[in-house]
């Protein structure tokens, strides 16, 4: 499938595509359903990339330094900084998800 940049889609098409994705995910009821969906949707590399971002966010929320996180997760400072920016200026999804994971 050829890559499409988000800015190349008109707003209504982008909204429709993303709304379908968010709706499909929200309709999944069990961990097994979610697991199967994402295993079909993502390559193993993509799934690990997302999982590493979550691991970085957890460590940042615990107050770990960029250097310590980089060593533990084997991530560059740019990746750690990106996750840090999302934590500071995002929609609160990392914090909400991590809080639920740790309960």
C-alpha positions in Angstrom: 0.0 0.0 0.0 1.5 3.4 -1.0 2.1 5.9 1.8 -0.2 8.8 2.0 0.8 11.9 4.0 -2.1 13.1 6.3 -1.8 16.6 4.7 -2.5 15.1 1.3 -6.0 13.9 2.4 -8.9 16.3 2.6 -10.2 17.0 6.1 -13.4 15.0 5.7 -11.6 11.9 4.4 -9.0 12.1 7.2 -11.7 12.5 9.8 -13.6 9.5 8.3 -10.6 7.2 8.3 -9.5 8.1 11.8 -13.1 7.9 13.2 -13.4 4.4 11.8 -10.1 3.4 13.5 -11.1 4.9 16.9 -14.5 3.4 16.7 -13.3 -0.1 15.8 -10.8 0.0 18.7 -13.5 1.2 21.1 -15.8 -1.7 20.1 -13.3 -4.4 21.0 -14.3 -5.9 24.3 -11.6 -8.3 25.4 -7.8 -8.2 25.6 -7.8 -11.2 23.1 -9.9 -9.2 20.6 -7.6 -6.2 20.9 -4.5 -8.4 20.6 -5.9 -10.1 17.4 -6.9 -6.8 15.9 -3.5 -5.2 16.4 -1.6 -8.3 15.3 -3.6 -8.1 12.1 -3.2 -4.4 11.8 0.5 -3.8 12.7 3.7 -5.6 11.8 5.7 -6.8 14.8 8.1 -3.9 14.3 5.3 -1.4 14.4 3.8 -2.9 17.5 7.2 -2.9 19.3 7.7 0.7 18.3 4.4 1.7 19.9 5.1 -0.5 23.0 8.5 1.2 23.4 6.8 4.6 23.4 4.6 3.5 26.2 7.6 2.2 28.1 9.4 5.5 27.6 6.3 7.4 28.8 6.1 5.2 31.9 9.7 6.0 32.8 9.3 9.7 32.1 6.3 9.8 34.4 8.4 8.1 37.1 11.0 10.9 36.8 13.7 8.9 35.0 16.3 10.9 33.0 16.6 10.8 29.2 20.0 9.0 29.6 18.6 6.3 31.9 15.6 5.8 29.6 17.9 5.6 26.5 20.0 2.9 28.2 17.0 0.9 29.5 14.9 1.1 26.3 17.7 1.5 23.8 16.1 4.6 22.4 17.7 7.8 21.2 17.2 11.1 22.9 15.1 12.3 20.0 12.6 9.5 20.6 12.5 10.2 24.3 12.1 13.9 23.7 9.2 13.2 21.3 7.4 11.1 23.9 8.1 13.8 26.5 6.5 16.5 24.2 3.4 14.3 23.8 3.2 13.9 27.5 3.4 17.6 28.0 1.2 18.8 25.1 -0.9 15.9 24.2 -4.4 14.9 25.1 -3.6 13.0 28.3 -3.8 9.6 26.7 -0.5 8.3 27.9 -1.2 9.2 31.5 -4.7 7.8 31.4 -3.6 4.6 29.7 -0.6 4.1 32.0 -2.7 4.8 35.1 -5.2 2.1 34.0 -2.4 -0.3 33.2 -0.8 0.1 36.6 -4.1 -0.5 38.5 
